[in-house]
Amino acid sequence: MPRSTADFRVPPEPRVCFPLPVILQSHRDFVAELAVASAEIILPMFGRHDVGLEMKSDESPVTLADRRAEEVMRRLIEKRFPDHGIVGEEYGTVRGDAEFVWVLDPIDGTKSFITAVPLFGTLIGLLHQGRPVLGCIHQPVLRQLMIGDGTTTTLNGTPVRVREGVPLAEATVLFSDPTHPAKYQDGARFEAVCGKARLVRSWGDCYGYLLVAAGWADVMLDPIMNPWDLQPIVPIIRGAGGVVTDWSGGPADRMEASSCIAASPALHAEVASLLKG
């Protein structure tokens, strides 16, 4: 994939009221520009020990790469779309009630990043009137750029789809953190899902959703999420033909949603039924 923003040609911001699909087509190029700009900060720090590691109040790690990558993306958005809002993990919210709002997680999977494991990524989402309409997962080490708009999802420009026709007994189930089972809302039901699956792995955070959307895995489960974790994921899974809801089967395309089940339609129904008991 292109290695610098010079490889992208970004069309001008529309000056008239174009239909949303036309606007999203122009914004895809800008999403790729944001991904490359953040990667130019993140890649040189990957695998280093001096990444400025600190622990936040919730005991989650943050590094200089997290902060600097978000700063770069925010500057680009402010310059290109000064009337758009921004919600970011590291620097909060500005213009949260704008018609268009960008949602940023510069490094989703910081625990992987600080241990030189390439199962992290940059999450970029765009909300229109409060609903996610464009999402991006960028894994800079593996040079994987996934973009979805709720109708189509591509990986490095090639359309991808969730894997269909796989029952839970033959499925690969992913989740992020195996060390805190109490977080899984109902441990017995979560264990029931895992017990029925063929393969269970903690290849989680945003990379798990990339694997599901590309058809390499079948279910991704997250019991606790923030808006910057979840909202960019929604258009990606939907665009790949999958279903994405919160843990109870409710809508995931809202800022209040704080958990996730992502899978193909039939498999999602099977997993959601087990989680509901």
N, C-alpha and C positions, 0 to 999 in steps of 0.2 A: 504494500500500500504506500501512498505518497508519504514522504518523510518530512515535509515542511509545508507551511501554509502557502508557499509560492506555487505549489502544485494544484491549488484549488482556485477556481474562478467563481467568486461570490457575486450573484446578481444584486442589483440595488434593491433597497427596501421599497415595497410597493407604495405608491403615492395615492392610489385610488382603492376603492373597496373591491378587491378581488375575492372570489370564492375561496373558502378555507383550503381545499385541495391545492389550488395554485400557490397560495402562501406557503403551505407545507413543502411543496417541491423546492421553492427557493430556500427554505430554512434547512433542508437536508444538507446543502453545501456548507452552511454555516455551522451546523452540528459537527461535521467532519473537521472543519477548521478549529473548533473548540477542542476536539479530541486530539488533534495533532499538537496544538499549543500546550495542552496539559501534559502530553507525553514528553515534550521537550524538557519539561521540569522533572517529571517522574523518572524517566529512564536513567539519567545519569546518577540518580540516588539509589536505584535498585541494587541490592546486594551489598550495600555499604553498611558499616556499623555506626557511622557518625551521621545519622539522619535526624538528629534533634528530637529524639523520642521523648514525649511527655505523656502523662496520664491525665485524662480529663476528669471532671467531677463524677462521671458515671463509671469510672475505672476503665474506659475504653482508651486505646492508644491513639495518639496523633503525632504526626511528624512534620518537619519542614516541608516535605514534598506535598502533604495534604494541603497545607496552608498556602504555599506558593502557587500550586496548581489552581486552587480556587481563585486566588487573587488574579491570576492571568485570565481565567475565563470570565470573571466578573468585569475586568477592564474591557475585554473585547465586546461583551454584551452591552455595557454602558455606552461604548463608542458607536456600536452598530445599531442598537435599538434602545435609545435613551428613555423611551416611554414604557419599556417592558419591565416587569417585576423580576426579582431574583429571590429564590429561597436556596440557601446553601448550608451544608452541615457545619462549616467552620465559622462563617461570618453572618449567619442569620438572614433576615428577611428585609427587603426593601420593596416598596410598591406591591405588596402582596395582593392587593385588590385590582391590579391592572388586568386588562383584557388578556394579554399574553404574559405568562410568568415562567421563567426558567428555573428548573430544579436541578441542583448540582451536588454530587458527591464525588469529590476529586479522587479519593481512593476508597472504594468500597471493598473491604477486606484488608484493612491495615495490618491486622495480625499476620496475614500471609505475607504482605509486603515487607514487614520488618524481619521476617525469617527467610527472605529470599525465595519464597514460593510464588510462582506466577499465577496463582488462583485469585487474583484481585482484578479490579478494573475501575475505570472511570465511568460514572453514571451521569448522563445528561438527559433531562426531560424538558418538554415544553407543554405547558398547560394553556388551553384556550377556554376562557370563561370557567376556570376551575377544574377542567377535565383534561386528562393527559391525551395529547394528540400526536406526540412524537417522542421517541425514546432512543437512547443510544447506550450500548455497552462497548467500551474500548479496552482491550487488553493489549497494552503497548509492547510487552515483551514478546508475545506471540504474534503480534501484528494482526490482530483480529478486531475488525470494526463491524459491529452489528447495529443496524438502524431499523426501526419499525415504526409504522404510522397507523397501526390498527387494522390495516388492510393487507399490507405486504411487509415482510421482514427480509432483509438481506444481510449476508455475511460477506464482507469484502466485495460487495456489489452483486453477489449471486443470491437469488431467492432461496430461502430455507423454509422448512415446515417441521412441525412436531411429528413424532413417530406415531402413527395410527395403528389401531388393531392390536395393541399390546395390553393384555390384562395385568393386573397387579402381580400375579404369580410369576410373570416373565419380565417384570419391569425393574429398572434401575431408579431407586429413590435417593434423592440428595437432600441434605440439610446442612446448616452452617456450623453448629456448635454442639458436639456430642457430650460435652463435659457438664452441662447444666440441664439435666432432664426435667427439672422442676419448671423450666421456662416453657416447656412444651404443652402448657395449658391443661392438658389431661394426659398424664404420662402413660396410663394404661392404654388409651386409645391410640396414642402415637406409637407405642410399642406394637400394637396390633397391626398397624399399617406396615411397620418395618418387618414384623414377623412374617407377613404374607408376601413380601417382595423377594425377587430373586437376588438382587444386589442392593446393598445400602452403603452409601459412602457420604462423607462429610466434605464433598467438593462443593462448597456452598458459596455464600455471598453472591454477588452479581454473576460470577462465572457459572454457577449452577444453572441460572436462568438462560445463559447463553447455550449451555449444553442441551437444555430441554428444547429451546426454540430451534436449535439446529438438528434435533433428532438423535443426538448422541446419548441422551438420558431421557427419562420419562416423567419424573415427578420432582418438583422442587418445593420444599416446605420451609416456611419461616414463621414462627409463632410471634415474634416481636420485631416490628419494623418501624422506621421513621419515614416521613414523606419522601425524603431524598433517596431512600432505599427502594421504595415501592413504585412511586409514580412513573419513573422512566421505564420500568419493567412492563407496565400494563400494555402500551401499544406494541411492544416487541412480541410478547406472548400471543396477543390477539392477532397480530399481523402474520404470525407463523401458524395460525389455525388452532391455537390452543385456547384454553379457558383459564382465567385468572380471577380469583376471588379472595376474600379474607378467610380466616380460619373457620368461620361459621358458614361459609358459602355466600356471604353478602358481597355487595359491590366493592371492588378494590380501587375503582377509579375516582377516589375522593381523598382529600387531604387527611380526613379523620381516620381512614383505614390504617390498621397497625399490625397486620399479619397477612400471610399469603399462602395459597395453594395454587400451583401452576402445573398444568398437565394437558394432555389431549382431552377432548370432550368426554369420551366414555370413561377414560381412566380417572379424570377429575371427579366424575360422579361417584365412582367406586371409592376413591379415597375420602371424599367429603362425607360419604355415608358412614364410613368407619370412624372418622373423627367425631361425628355427631353421636355415635353409639346407637 
